[in-house]
Structure formats: C-alpha cells, structure tokens
C-alpha cells in the first residue's frame, strides 16, 4: 500500500486575510481624543474700570466649602440649576418698543430679572475648599443652559440644532456652504453670548 | 490484512508558518496605530470628573498639560495634599510660569496664540489649587484653558 502524506494546507491566502484584518482595524479604531469644557480666563488689566451692572442682570451662583449651591440667595440643588439659568437668560425684561427689547426671548419677561440675553451675566464664585468635581458639574450645567437656548434658537431659525450645526461645521466631509453656516453660527452666538464671569 | 495497517506516529504534517510574519506585522501595525503615546508618567491620582457639554480637544501638539491631584500610592512620601505635576515631576504653583514659557519656546512662533492649557485635575482636588493655577496662567497670559473631563452624566453616581 502506498503511503499517503497529508496534503499541506495552502497558506497562500493567509497574507490576504491578515491585510484584510489590518485594514479593518485601521478603519474602525479612532484614536482617543481628550474632551473637556473650554473656558477663557480674563486677562489681568492694570486699569480696573468699574463697569456698573444692574443687580437684576447678574445671576449669582455661589459654591461653598461643603459643595452646596446658592443661587440668587436661595439654596438650590444642582439638578435645578440648568432650568433656573435658562429662565434667567431668556427672560428679556425690557418691554416691547424700548431699546434692547429681545424679540426672540421666550421667558417670563419679568422686570426684576435680566433685561436681555446680551446684558445677562452669570457670576460664579467658589471657595477654596469647593471640590473640583462639583465645580466642573456646575460649569457643565451653566454651559448646558446656554447650549439649550442656542439649540432652541437655531431650531426655530434654521431647523437644525446649534450642536448639529457646529458638528457640521467641524466635519470635513460635510457638503454645504461653510461660510454661510459660520455666519449663522455667529448670529446665534451674538444673540446668546456666553457671559460667564468668575470671581476670584 | 495490510488494508487496516495503522499509520505510523510522528507523521503529522508540518503546519505552515509562512504567514506568521504577516500576522506579526498586522499586530504590530495595529498597535502602532491605536496606541496613544502617553507623554508623561502620572505620579498622581487622576480620576477626571464627568461632564456632558464637552468639546473635543484636537490638535494634540497645541495642548499643554497640567496635571493635579493627590500623589498616588508609589509616591506617598510626597504627602496626601493635592499637588501639581508638570512633565514628569511634581511642581509648585510658581513653576507654572516657567513651564508655559518652555512650552511656548518649543513651538513655532505663529502657533503660540493657539496654545491651549488642558487642566487634568482629579475630581477630589479642591478649587483652591485650581484657583492658584488659573491666577498663575493669567499672569503669563495663557488664557485659553480646558477642563479635561470624561464624557458622562453629571448626576450619575460614578
């Protein structure tokens, strides 16, 4: 009887499989990028001009050393902060017909709250013992309030949320008029400017 | 009865290893692409806080990192207070100005205005330290900062 050697497995296509896998991983993995909340610090100015701001245009947020939150003289839970900030920013207290009237605001138009989103300032003060975690959470909620208003405004003007528009703007593959999109983004940023001041 | 003769042992066909280099290269390429080089060895606990209104921090070459937090287990001799880490060393608040100057000097001049300082601070640190860092950054006019966070809901218990 003739001795039969087992046939050798053909490994010629192994390299192809290997390259296929390589390309698959190359395409699917995204290199992790850091994310975070961007802020701009105020420059140190020698000549400190005192700008007079009406008390009703300031939304005071205080964080004490026990991580408790005080908003406009009242103790508040973190989860209520976003809503309170939105109400304050979107108030539009100047009556119709007068200068500075905010025709796109949907707030209560209470005369004791902010005049218009351009005048409204959020002032955040923390103590040395406040935890970083709480501080970031508060910052996050305040940014969220601005984003909520901008989203709403963009939705009514352009039928798309501000966040989506911004994502489109950053997307290299987006097909459309980027200069026009930038103008639209700028318009919304002007209507709801982020005025967040931190007290040292 | 030769028909039922058993095959002799030790005649297993040799497995071809011709594709081994391919597999190895594949793994090599994969790891080369997917790994992010950590520039600094962390000497502190760095449990970043969570936030969901975040922006991406791309252009890695335009970011300066300042770490802060409690010294980790191996570096207990440095105490339990939250500390600043710049590059591979613990540093004091007064070293920040020099650090920023060095970072700026290492970049092309036209890119200097676009530099961002990323604060990678442990969630347990307190704001006193961060206030000091911010004050120091204002002094050297490095005004663009980023509180680096992880993506997640603020209200969830992590």
Interface residues (C-beta under 8 A of the other chain):
Chain A: X1 X5 X6 X7 X8 X9 X11 X14 X15 X18 X19 X21 X22 X25 X26 X29 X31 X32 X33 X34 X35 X36 X37 X38 X39 X40 X41 X42 X43 X44 X63 X78 X79 X126 X127 X128 X129 X130 X131 X132 X133 X135 X136 X137 X139 X140 X141 X143 X144 X147 X170 X200
Chain B: X2 X3 X5 X11 X12 X13 X14 X15 X16 X18 X19 X22 X23 X25 X26 X29 X30 X33 X34 X36 X49 X50 X51 X52 X53 X54 X55 X56 X57 X58 X60 X63 X116 X118 X121 X122 X123 X124 X125 X126 X127 X128 X130 X131 X134 X135 X137 X138 X139 X141 X143 X144 X145 X146 X147 X148 X149 X150 X151 X154 X155
